[in-house]
């Protein structure tokens, strides 16, 4: 794909307008592309105005229904929650045809990605899975993404021409998601271990000693510099979404004949802390200091 690939992309649709949607919309409209966005929250009077204002701030157009948002879109980014990924793919399949590419960025199991692919392709549209390999903020559209599917390589060329940072890793759908979820078991597992360790240590008022021991055992990781504040902060801020991802990891493991108990337990810890801390988080800086996160731990 040549450097002019960017010029050949006309209309882009973004389904889901939570954390990722506005970031992608702003970058794409700034590059001169027409962007249409749809989110189920537009159909709720309590949340519609917020979504509308966000879209306007990004220079994007609001679609009042899914069909309108997908009409004539060459690229469709699905960035909904894991629990809604298959629902949205199935619904979108009714309106997508040849010449449209559906990019599934959702953190779901390889099996769900394969089912989504079957749905999208039944009327001639193309399906590409995308595994987002790091938090989108602060990298924005430059966040690393792995692509899988029959057109993964061509789509990577197109997306990279739009300023993104993608890599085609497989023509088979599901492998990019497997890479992400296997990695996530480690990353989200470390967060859950930190949460439980620090919650228990705080109850005994020995958290300083525990952190000192961790720093001695694992030098260079930053335990002496507030690494636990970062890990806890990620759970508090994104624990609900991360828990859904870990439940998808559990399904992946069970599909392989392995136990999904560990991934499910990680999901429980992520979800529980996010729910418990939610009323307190508004008073804290999401990138708060060590003392702020310790104070939050004491409260929960």
ABEGO torsion letter per residue (X at the ends): XBAAAAAABBBBBBBEBBAAAAAAAAAAAAAGBBBBBBBAAAABAAAAAAAAAAAAAAGBBBBABAAAAABGBABBBBBBBAAAAAAAAAAAAAABBBGBBBBBABBBBAAAAAAAAAAAAAAGBBBBBBBBABBAOAAEAABBBBBBEAAAAAAAAAAAAAGBBBBBABABBGAAAAAAAAAAAAAAAAAAAAAAAAAAAAAAGAAAAAAAAAAAABBGAGAAAGAAAAAAAAAAAAAAAAAAAAAAAAAAAAAAGBBAAAAAAAAAAAAAAAAAAAAAAAABBAABBAAAAAAAAAAX
